Amino acid sequence: MADDIMTGQSQQEAEAPKKGNRLVVTFVAVAVLVAVFGIVWLQSSKYEPPKVGKIAPEFALVDLDDKPVRLSDYRGKAVFLNFWATWCKPCKEEMLSMEVLHKNFAKDGLVVLAVSIDRVTTTKDIPPFIKSMNLSFPVLIDSWGKTDMPYKRMGVPETFIIDQEGVIREIVIGPRDWTRLDGLGVLTGLLKVIPKTVKVVPST
């Protein structure tokens, strides 16, 4: 009988550390889950979808000459920020009217900035694309998707009209004919110009 009692006590003593270990493991697991959730929440809140009235997210990319360019380099000017790709047919159709916009309003303080989201496999297509269409506005390359998270695009083309203080004033999803005056209200308002017509400037 005494041996049985001693055996029972020994089993209880042996099981006690095991229970303690399980509690520690459970506590650590919960702490890790909380930490992971916190990180994910912070990251998602950091990259909220850009909205009209909010500062346009900053980015640093390179142009076709591999020169680094930041969005904030154009602070003090109205920026027409367009996201596009060489494989996007609507983008190609929209580009011609963007060139017209650039040639008409550059003197008034407008910067037309086209960001290509072509990935590494198609970046070689960008220079011949630009040359074939005689485009003269700045083109930046985002082959690694640096702008994907901060801008949360719906697709391409997508355009952000940004004022001189860096605030988004209009978001245009999909292509637009930028030679039509009925679509230029926000832009001409920022530039403080009242054009009677947008002249189609022939390519040189």
C-alpha positions as CSV (number, residue, x, y, z in Angstrom):
1,M,0.0,0.0,0.0
2,A,2.8,2.4,1.0
3,D,4.5,1.6,-2.3
4,D,1.3,2.4,-4.2
5,I,1.0,5.8,-2.4
6,M,4.7,6.6,-3.2
7,T,4.2,5.6,-6.8
8,G,1.1,7.9,-7.2
9,Q,3.0,10.8,-5.6
10,S,5.9,10.3,-8.0
11,Q,3.6,10.3,-11.0
12,Q,2.0,13.5,-9.8
13,E,5.4,15.1,-9.3
14,A,6.5,14.0,-12.7
15,E,3.3,15.3,-14.4
16,A,3.6,18.7,-12.7
17,P,6.6,20.0,-14.8
18,K,4.9,18.7,-17.9
19,K,1.8,20.8,-17.2
20,G,4.0,23.8,-16.5
21,N,5.8,23.3,-19.8
22,R,2.5,23.1,-21.7
23,L,1.4,26.4,-20.1
24,V,4.6,28.1,-21.1
25,V,4.4,26.8,-24.7
26,T,0.7,27.9,-24.9
27,F,1.6,31.4,-23.6
28,V,4.5,31.8,-26.1
29,A,2.3,30.6,-29.0
30,V,-0.4,33.2,-28.1
31,A,2.3,35.9,-27.7
32,V,3.7,35.1,-31.1
33,L,0.2,35.2,-32.7
34,V,-0.5,38.6,-31.1
35,A,2.8,39.9,-32.4
36,V,2.2,38.7,-35.9
37,F,-1.3,40.1,-36.0
38,G,0.0,43.4,-34.7
39,I,2.7,43.6,-37.5
40,V,0.1,42.7,-40.2
41,W,-2.3,45.4,-38.9
42,L,0.4,48.0,-38.8
43,Q,1.5,47.2,-42.3
44,S,-2.0,47.3,-43.7
45,S,-2.8,50.6,-41.9
46,K,0.4,52.0,-43.2
47,Y,-0.7,51.4,-46.8
48,E,-4.3,52.6,-46.8
49,P,-5.7,53.2,-50.3
50,P,-4.9,56.7,-51.5
51,K,-7.8,59.0,-51.4
52,V,-8.7,62.4,-52.7
53,G,-7.7,65.0,-50.2
54,K,-4.7,62.9,-48.9
55,I,-1.0,63.4,-49.6
56,A,0.1,61.2,-52.5
57,P,2.4,58.4,-51.3
58,E,6.1,59.1,-51.9
59,F,8.1,56.9,-54.2
60,A,11.6,56.7,-55.6
61,L,12.1,55.2,-59.1
62,V,14.5,55.6,-62.0
63,D,13.8,57.1,-65.5
64,L,14.8,55.6,-68.8
65,D,18.4,57.0,-68.3
66,D,18.6,55.2,-64.9
67,K,18.4,58.5,-63.1
68,P,16.7,58.4,-59.7
69,V,13.5,60.4,-59.4
70,R,11.2,61.0,-56.4
71,L,7.6,62.2,-56.6
72,S,8.5,65.0,-54.1
73,D,11.0,66.3,-56.7
74,Y,8.0,67.9,-58.4
75,R,6.6,69.6,-55.3
76,G,5.4,73.1,-56.3
77,K,4.0,71.8,-59.6
78,A,0.8,70.1,-60.5
79,V,1.5,66.4,-61.3
80,F,-0.4,64.2,-63.7
81,L,0.7,60.8,-62.4
82,N,-0.2,58.0,-64.7
83,F,0.4,54.2,-64.2
84,W,0.6,52.2,-67.4
85,A,2.2,49.2,-69.1
86,T,3.4,48.4,-72.7
87,W,1.1,45.4,-72.9
88,C,-2.0,47.6,-72.0
89,K,-3.9,48.6,-75.2
90,P,-6.1,51.3,-73.4
91,C,-2.8,52.7,-72.0
92,K,-1.4,53.1,-75.6
93,E,-4.6,54.8,-76.8
94,E,-4.5,57.2,-73.8
95,M,-0.9,58.1,-74.3
96,L,-1.5,60.2,-77.3
97,S,-3.8,62.5,-75.5
98,M,-1.4,62.7,-72.5
99,E,1.3,63.9,-74.9
100,V,-1.1,66.6,-76.1
101,L,-1.7,67.6,-72.4
102,H,2.0,67.7,-71.7
103,K,2.7,70.0,-74.7
104,N,-0.2,72.3,-73.9
105,F,0.3,72.7,-70.2
106,A,4.0,72.2,-69.4
107,K,4.5,76.0,-69.6
108,D,1.7,76.4,-67.0
109,G,3.5,74.2,-64.4
110,L,2.1,70.8,-65.2
111,V,4.3,67.7,-65.0
112,V,3.0,64.6,-66.8
113,L,4.7,61.7,-65.1
114,A,4.1,58.2,-66.5
115,V,5.1,55.2,-64.4
116,S,5.5,51.9,-66.2
117,I,4.6,48.8,-64.2
118,D,6.2,46.5,-66.8
119,R,8.1,43.8,-64.9
120,V,11.6,42.8,-65.5
121,T,10.7,40.5,-68.4
122,T,9.1,43.4,-70.4
123,T,11.1,46.5,-69.4
124,K,13.1,46.1,-72.7
125,D,9.9,47.0,-74.5
126,I,9.5,50.4,-72.9
127,P,12.1,52.5,-74.9
128,P,10.9,51.3,-78.3
129,F,7.3,51.9,-77.2
130,I,8.1,55.5,-76.2
131,K,10.1,56.1,-79.4
132,S,7.4,54.7,-81.6
133,M,4.8,57.1,-80.2
134,N,7.1,60.2,-80.0
135,L,6.4,60.7,-76.3
136,S,8.3,63.5,-74.7
137,F,7.1,63.5,-71.0
138,P,9.1,61.8,-68.2
139,V,8.7,58.0,-68.0
140,L,9.7,56.1,-64.8
141,I,10.2,52.4,-64.4
142,D,8.7,50.3,-61.6
143,S,9.7,46.8,-62.6
144,W,9.8,45.6,-58.9
145,G,6.4,46.9,-57.9
146,K,7.5,49.5,-55.4
147,T,4.3,51.5,-56.0
148,D,1.9,48.5,-55.8
149,M,1.2,48.6,-52.1
150,P,1.1,52.4,-51.5
151,Y,-1.1,53.1,-54.5
152,K,-3.3,50.0,-54.4
153,R,-4.2,50.4,-58.1
154,M,-7.3,48.8,-59.5
155,G,-5.4,48.2,-62.7
156,V,-3.9,50.2,-65.6
157,P,-4.2,52.8,-66.8
158,E,-4.9,54.7,-63.6
159,T,-4.2,58.4,-63.1
160,F,-3.7,60.6,-60.0
161,I,-4.0,64.4,-60.3
162,I,-1.8,65.9,-57.6
163,D,-1.7,69.5,-56.6
164,Q,1.3,71.7,-55.9
165,E,1.3,70.7,-52.2
166,G,1.4,67.0,-53.0
167,V,-2.3,66.4,-52.3
168,I,-4.4,64.1,-54.5
169,R,-7.2,66.1,-56.1
170,E,-8.6,63.5,-58.5
171,I,-8.3,59.8,-59.2
172,V,-9.2,58.5,-62.6
173,I,-9.5,54.7,-63.1
174,G,-9.3,53.6,-66.7
175,P,-8.4,55.6,-69.8
176,R,-9.6,59.1,-70.6
177,D,-9.3,61.3,-73.6
178,W,-7.3,64.2,-72.2
179,T,-8.0,66.4,-75.1
180,R,-11.7,66.8,-74.0
181,L,-12.2,69.9,-72.0
182,D,-15.1,68.3,-69.9
183,G,-12.5,66.0,-68.3
184,L,-10.0,68.7,-67.4
185,G,-11.8,70.7,-64.8
186,V,-9.7,69.7,-61.8
187,L,-6.5,70.0,-63.7
188,T,-7.1,73.4,-65.2
189,G,-8.3,74.6,-61.9
190,L,-5.0,73.7,-60.3
191,L,-3.1,75.4,-63.1
192,K,-5.4,78.4,-63.0
193,V,-5.9,78.4,-66.7
194,I,-9.1,78.5,-68.7
195,P,-8.4,77.0,-72.1
196,K,-10.9,77.5,-74.8
197,T,-9.5,74.4,-76.5
198,V,-6.8,71.9,-76.2
199,K,-4.6,72.1,-79.2
200,V,-3.4,68.9,-80.8
201,V,0.3,69.5,-81.3
202,P,1.7,67.5,-84.1
203,S,4.6,65.2,-83.3
204,T,8.1,66.2,-84.5
